[in-house]
């Protein structure tokens, strides 16, 4: 996997956009969406709505993935 961000296309509530994420974050984000039974575009749209203006979408997705993984750690 590459450690450089790659652009990925998303459709957020009918609006096409792209987000640059590292492969590891993209893989984890897709896995979270699949586990929750959600389309990746729907999950990204929810994150986009909640992020506010101080945070870009890519950063908001990274933080979502990080918080999700932290909340679901086992064995601590």
PLY file of the C-alpha trace (Angstrom):
ply
format ascii 1.0
element vertex 76
property float x
property float y
property float z
element edge 75
property int vertex1
property int vertex2
end_header
0.00 0.00 0.00
1.09 3.52 -0.72
1.51 6.09 2.01
0.63 8.90 -0.42
-2.98 10.05 -0.60
-4.93 9.01 -3.70
-8.04 10.71 -5.05
-11.31 8.82 -4.78
-14.62 9.96 -6.24
-17.69 10.22 -4.04
-21.24 11.38 -4.59
-22.60 13.29 -1.61
-26.34 13.82 -1.84
-26.17 14.08 -5.64
-23.03 16.22 -5.73
-19.85 14.67 -7.15
-16.63 15.37 -5.29
-13.27 13.77 -4.72
-11.34 13.13 -1.56
-7.66 12.25 -1.19
-6.98 9.48 1.31
-4.13 7.11 1.97
-4.86 3.50 0.98
-5.00 2.41 4.62
-7.67 4.97 5.50
-9.67 4.22 2.36
-9.58 0.47 3.10
-10.64 1.02 6.72
-13.39 3.46 5.69
-14.84 0.98 3.19
-14.69 -1.80 5.80
-16.53 0.34 8.36
-19.25 1.20 5.82
-19.63 -2.47 4.87
-19.78 -3.58 8.50
-22.52 -1.01 9.15
-24.38 -2.08 6.00
-24.11 1.39 4.53
-23.11 2.71 1.14
-19.80 4.53 1.32
-21.35 7.64 -0.28
-24.07 7.78 2.40
-21.56 7.47 5.22
-19.34 10.13 3.64
-22.37 12.44 3.24
-23.17 12.11 6.95
-19.56 12.87 7.87
-19.60 15.84 5.49
-22.74 17.24 7.15
-21.27 16.92 10.66
-17.74 18.21 9.98
-18.37 21.93 10.03
-16.24 24.45 8.18
-13.02 24.08 10.16
-12.20 20.62 8.84
-11.82 19.32 5.29
-13.68 16.21 4.20
-10.53 14.05 3.94
-9.49 15.01 7.47
-13.02 14.41 8.75
-13.01 10.91 7.24
-9.60 10.14 8.76
-10.84 11.28 12.17
-14.02 9.22 11.77
-11.96 6.11 10.98
-9.60 6.76 13.90
-12.43 7.33 16.37
-14.31 4.27 15.11
-11.24 2.06 15.52
-10.49 3.49 18.98
-14.08 2.88 20.08
-13.96 -0.72 18.89
-10.57 -1.78 20.26
-10.61 -4.97 22.25
-8.19 -6.38 24.74
-7.25 -3.10 26.38
0 1
1 2
2 3
3 4
4 5
5 6
6 7
7 8
8 9
9 10
10 11
11 12
12 13
13 14
14 15
15 16
16 17
17 18
18 19
19 20
20 21
21 22
22 23
23 24
24 25
25 26
26 27
27 28
28 29
29 30
30 31
31 32
32 33
33 34
34 35
35 36
36 37
37 38
38 39
39 40
40 41
41 42
42 43
43 44
44 45
45 46
46 47
47 48
48 49
49 50
50 51
51 52
52 53
53 54
54 55
55 56
56 57
57 58
58 59
59 60
60 61
61 62
62 63
63 64
64 65
65 66
66 67
67 68
68 69
69 70
70 71
71 72
72 73
73 74
74 75
